[in-house]
Amino acid sequence: MAGYDGVVTTPSLVFATASYGYLQDSLCAYDHCEAGEVETRYFPDGERYLRILTESVGRDVVVLGGTINDADTLTLYDLACATVGAGARTLTLVIPFFGYQTMERRVKPGEVVVAKTRARLFSSIPPAASGNRVVLMDLHSEGIPHYFSGEVHPVHLSARSLILDEIRRVGGGEFVLGATDAGRAKWVESLANDLGVEGAFIFKRRHDDGSTEAAAMNADVRDRRVVIYDDMIRTGGSLIGAARAYLDAGANSTAAVATHGVFPGEAFRSLADSGLFTHIVCTDSHPRSLELADEPQLDVVSIAGLLAEFLGG
């Protein structure tokens, strides 16, 4: 295969954090990716021991993991630094789910913009011989790649092709593509144009107590199916509110499609028990989706092919 500077190389060597071992397995089913082995154990006081076991000298190395918590973030950083130290020719840091996006900008004085500080952390990884890059997918804020600096080149990869296929599948013959609120209208309008369907947006009114209600809707959804798209599902509160608003406006059914299924705690159970959705769809960009994959209402699609296509390009 060709490395990202155009030089013909051996297959990319893929290392992964433990949480993303499932995606490493799927990715390495493709001929141009080879699994790298890492030894991990813990000392009695909880300190972690890591050792790269697969020879990395002169190899195009991929380090795969999500910033799903601080421990996984540091493991990802440590592995990336170790592969460069072991002689990697190039380093591609693949982060399917970039966390910390709630704090992607400062609103109050003194707030820490954690998305920026984590980007600075990854930017401090020593450069491999022929360069570093970080691959991010369907970010909640498109400004996050600009937080990376120095020797690392950020790439914002889109899962658009997968998402469009899933929206078509759960939408059926005729449907409206809905947004959770007007803030996601630009994304939904773009997807709706590609699908050749109408886009629906809810305009919310915020009350003094912080609660919101649907104040208006731009489309007529009466007797129509609405597929609601959002980039990620966390607690699902906005999704539930949007589904109720569309159904109250006359929609005959709703389904939900998202790139990232985060589902902390009982979030998925709340969505499933609401009775509002015929389908809930997400990719396997976050390991929580795999933990819930047996849930009858949840469909999980893999991003491995998308990543493999990018890495083989």
N, C-alpha and C positions, 0 to 999 in steps of 0.2 A: 504494500500500500504506500501512498504518498503521505509524508508528514505535512504539517501545515505550512512549511516553508517550501514544499514542492519536492523534497528529496525522497527518493524511494527507500523505504525502510522495512524492517520486519514488523509483525503485528504489534499494535499498541499494547502495552502492558498495563493492565487495569488492577489497581488496588482499591479497596473500599473499606469504609468504617463498618463495624459489625452491624449496625442498624440498616445498612444498605447492601448487605450481602445478597439479598434476593435480586437486586437490580444488577449487581455484578454478574451473577449467574446468567441472567437473561441476556445481558450485553455480550458476554463471552461465548454465547451460542453462535455469534457471528464470526466468520473466518478471520477478520482483521482485528480481532480483540482476543487477548490472552490473559487469563487470570493470574494475578500476582498473589503471593502468599505472605501473610503477616502473622507473626507470633505475638499474641497478647496474653498477658497474665497480670495479676495484681499482687503486690506485696502486702504483708499483714496490716499495715497502716492505711491501705487503700490506694497507695500510689500505683500508677499504671506503668507496666513495662511493655514497650513496643519494639519489635525488631523486624526489619524488612528481610525476608528470606529469599526472595527471587532476585537474581542478578539484574541490576538496572542500568549498568554502564552502557552508554550509547543508545539507550532505548527511548522511544516516545512513550512517556508514562502518563497515564490517566489516574487521578485520585478522585474517587467518587464518594460523595457523602452529602448529607443535608445539615443545615444548621438548626436542627430541631430542638436542641437545648445546648447549654454551654459546654457540657462534657463532650458531646459529639462535635461541636465546633472546634474545640481544642484538639481532639483526636484527628480531625481532618487537617488542621494546621500542622500538627506534628508529623503526620504521614507525608504531607507534601514537602515539608522541609527535609525529611529523611531521604526521600527519593532523589531530591536534588543533590543532597550530600553524597548519595550513593552513585552519582554520575549520570543521572538522566540527561538525555539529549534535549528533550523538550518536556515541559510539564503542562498538562491540561487539567485544571481543577474543575470538576463537574459538580455543580451544586443544584440539583433539580428543584429543591425547595429552599429558598433563602429566607430564613426567619428574621426576626427583629424588624419586620416591616411596619409594625404598629408605631415604632419610634423611628420614622424615616425623616422627620423634620422637627424643628423646635417650635413649640407654640408658646410656652411660658418661659420666662427667664430662668436659666440654670438647668433646664432639662437636658439630659444627655441624649444625643441623637445616636442611638446604639447601632442603627444600620450603617452609619458612617464609620463609627469606631471599629466595627467588625470588618468592614471593607478595608480599613487601614491596616488591620491585623493581617489579612490575607495579602495585602499589597507588600507586606514586609517579608514574604517568603523569598529566600535567595533565588536569583535567576538561574534557570537551567542554561546549559551551553547555548542552545538555540532559542531560548525564550520561554516565557510563561503566559498562559491565558487562563481566564476563569469563565466558565460557561454557566449562565443563569437562565431560568426558564419562567416565562409569564409572570413577571414581577408585578406586584401590586402598585408600585410606584416606578415609573419608567426613568426617574432621575437617579436611581440607585447605582447604575453602572458608572456614573460620573464620580462616585465616591472612591472608586478604585484609582490608584495612581502608581507612579514609579514604573517598575519592570513588568507589571502584569497588564495584559490586554483583555478587557472585558468583552464578552459576547452575550447578547440577549437573544436566546433561542426561543422561538415561538412553537407552541403545541397546536397551532391553529388548524393544521390539517386533521389531526386526531379529533379535535373539538368539533369541527364542522361535520365530520362523519358521524359522531355520536349525537349531535343535535338533529341531524337528518333522521337517524335511526329512531330516536325516541319521539321525534315530532310526528312521524307518519306522513300522510299525504299532504295535509294542509295545516299550518300552525302559525302562530305569532311568536317571535323571539322577544322575550321580556328581560328587562333589567331589574335589579333589586331596587334601584333608585336612580335619580337623574345623574348622579355622580359617575355611574358606569355607562351612561348613554352613548358615549363616543365609541367604546368597545363594541357594544351591542349593535349599534347602527352599522359599523363596519362588517361585523359578522352577518347581519341580516342582509346587507347588500350582496355579499358573496353567495348567500343562500337563496336570494331572490324572494325573500319574505318580508313582511312588515315588522318593524321594530316597535316595541311598546316600552314606555318609560313612566315611572310613577314620580310625581312631584309631592314631596312630603312637607307637612307643616310641623315645626318643632314648638312644643309648649314650654312654659317656664320651668316645669319640673323635669325637663330633659326628655320626656316622652315625645313620640312622633305619631302622626297619623297621615294617611294618604289624603292629599288635598285635591289632586287632579291626576288625570291620565291622558296621554296624548293619542291613544288609539282605541278603537272600538273592538273589544275582545269578546263581545257577547256571542255565545254558542261556538266559541273557537277554543282550540287547545293552545296553551301557552307553555313554551319551554323557556325556563328562566336560566340565564347564564350569569355566572360570576367567576372571577379568577380563582377564588378560594372559598371554601366553606370552613368556618371555625365553629362558633357556637350555633350558627344557623338561625339566629334571631332575625336578621334582615331578610333571609330567605323565606322564613315562615310568614313574616309580615307582608312580603311582596306577594306570596302565593294567596294569602287571604284577600289581599286587595284585588288581585286579578279575578279570583272566584266571586268576590262580592260584586265585581263589575260585570259578571255574567259569563266568565270563561267556563267551559264545560269540564276542563281538567288541567292540571299543571304537572310538569316534570322539571327536574333541576339538573344542570350540567355545570361542572366546574373543573378547572385544571387540577387544583390542589385540594385534596380531602384531608383536612387537619383533624377535625372531629375530636376535640379534647373531651375527656370525661364522658358524660352521658349525652353529648351533643347529637350524635347520630341517632340515639334512641329517641330523643325529643323530636327529631325530624321524622323518623319512621312512625312514631306513635301519633303524630299530628293528623295523619290520614289525608294530608294535603297533596301528596306526590305519588304519581304512578311509578316514576323511576327517579333514582338519584344516581348520577354518574360522575366519576372522577378518574383521574389517572393514578398510577402508582408512584407519583413523584414524592409522596410522603409515606413512610412505613406504616402509619396508622391505618391507611386504606387497606393494607394487606391483613391487618388484624381483624378487620370487619368484612373481609371479602366473602365470607359465607352468609352474610345477611341477605335475605331474599330481595330486598328493595335496592341493594347497592350493586352497581355494575362498575368494575374496575378495569381500565384499559391500560396497557403497558406503554411506557415511553421508550422502551429499549430500542425499538426499531428506529425511532426518531434520532436517538443519541448515536446509534450505530451509523446511520446515514451521514450524520454530521461529522463524526470522527473519521469516517472513510472517505470524506470528500477532499 
